[in-house]
Amino acid sequence: MQGFGRFEPDARGRLCYLPAVPSFPRLDEVWSPLERAMTEVGAFDRALAAFPVPDVAGKLFARLDAVHSSGAEGATTTFTDLLEYQSARNRAKDPEDAREVAATAEAFDELSERGDSVTYGAAACLIHRRLFERAKDPMVAATAGKLKLYPNGTYDPEAPGATFFYTAPASTAQALADWEAFTAEADARPEWVRQALSHWWFEHIHPVPDGNGRVGRLLVPLALRRKGALRHACAFLGEAVHMNKTLYVDALKDARRTGEFSAWTRVFCSMAAQSAAANLERLQKLGQVHARWQAATKAVRAHSVIHRLLPWIITKPAFTVRDALAQAGGAVTFQAMNTAIKRLIDLGIVTRGDDGGRDRLFSASEVIRLFEPTDDA
């Protein structure tokens, strides 16, 4: 069980894992998936820069990643559920589940806005705070944004008592500081490989009480952008991890067993490439939708609120009239907004929900289907 790193007893004698600094694999052992990751994510990054509507990376793709990354940990909230929960309706089939998924996306927004002003360790705690500060369980809420106080573990038949314990609470702060220094370091070695190793290290420290998988995966795109490897924080892993959770977990574990990181790096890069290729296809189709909408509204008078609504609806394809009025900042009356939305319905751009009232949900199904295809799509 010893493998790479070492185990140290906590106050109750439980053996807790303390990872060593992961070693860079030989470049020729990881080059093919590394090159693919840089190519696919780079193409997605460039396409985001050229896209006519700003903020789609955060408003759509980061939210899709939050759904998948949370789904890999057992969440059931779908992309459509998340859109409705983040509208003025604030409804969901499982509100607590939707709250955590929404909090993941909100943490991405906050860290994207704050840029380099937050250290990597502080960013991890900020994401955790966002995830759990509104938890129904007051004991869980009280730990939000704080390092763990008790050992966290997972089932492992090879470990004593069939439980593998991550880094002991007494060693977590120093381990996290070492991880942060490694993550921030810059040299001639490929940044993608460094962040693959950084992610492995973070997941084996497990510094916060819960949600470490989501926290660690969210840090990857933010770190790659901060380090200058990408213009946008768009190196998402969630979708590929959700589809291949066993492969992901086994690769993390095998590197710990052997101290050999080429296989883990290949898996990490392959998953980033897989998610980016799917996202690039979605973005290209989203561009086609945007072009059709512009063509459909070409005859609408130039100063109509419709022209301001269209790019907003691209990034918020499920909304209420209240949502639309809020984004207008008081510059549009309820009557004018209602009239504009009715015109968009007539043009086939949005559809009206079946339920009545002022909180009726309107949807741009062409956009939503790109991120959550229906069985008949």
Steps between C-alpha positions, in 0.01 A plus 500: 500500500794733557569584135578866430502750788459382856240426764497661840276425798254761620410551867282188495756285323334506157757489221456813287668552163752780453586532130852581386575746220391325179772455241468618141474209255718482193353711222511220242281288731216755505550696179210368290215574747679817615514629143135411449398684816693812399352481148135439599487737795700759304249484215212542746682790666552679167139441397380653827712809431342539156142430608272803450334469844726551805494291818379174347792316662373581848127536441458176303806275491604544864141425600499186290827401665346565844213266413734224382763543771228486764334209319824306530458532878137384496304822435185462289442862392496532122601798288132587451439469875790735567369761257159502670654509847715800402203687356267720703285191561780344709335158479641149474391140547775469763574851628796399718662313214437789259637747755837323509522478121410868467756586767770326295417721202483810721844424642636487144344841433649654813848362444493600133420858598766516774774364274846478655404673826419168673763239581438143389446384857259785570319420173445142616351626827286756316351228277431284804337793678275561202405131489401460864435837666124464440477130581194394698715313750640771734805286578584478129441873452731576792792329320448689172823652372714340771761227491388165635511434875446124472655240268303432183521162334369278224442129456812311395523123558880524502508744794486397867137466596411548129513880541762721339550818700626814327747742658460540876345831612817587695706479180246649259600869520866428424412248228271757338773765515743260329236419238437870439870573448524216250185613315622860473854413389594575141786351301572353159297185562149478345241681709237241414713227657559713810125552546433129450744426783358786708150356465621155607670657805196705601268200481734299725520773762118539502541823700133585560236291674298418187472591132873457431440351156292795382734751663810345344352470152381861505850618586647345181356745240556794732866408557573442132359842415689666784825336390451633144443163334153612388319828446175370650442268795370228272701182572201319647517140623152445643324347200774246427532411870123453527508262203816316616503528880654155555787572261565833671502356853709197402761719330527723808540192719752324276732801506487493878580129506792519259636855511493491121303790350505448125177296492319752722622790283377324187156447654482862622594639157267262316207607718573869446520440124177299500306772681649776283415323172137462611488862615649631176230320305236653726650846456502469122133399501426782744650740246262364238206557735613856565532566126147366436361722774670805353358418158152449646510841674667696222178681414435603863560870556857578604418641845272214604573332832501173306852567375623537858312190609644260243863481624375482859267210416792315340667495842177460701272277293241452776362816659201687631385851422642603837841363396485692173403821677781458753763473229359811332576695818173691510538637147198303369141493626319176579261561211782560249688191619189285484432623147859422391482148640167440325666606174781251560239230555337591168842474333552153647807606702352430844209294626266570789464261794161346571450648847364851533582798716773760500763231559422310182821346365604575142750273328731514199481127429750519212768603746399264780506196269865565422587453866238242591373312195155345527434146385335626183760770426 
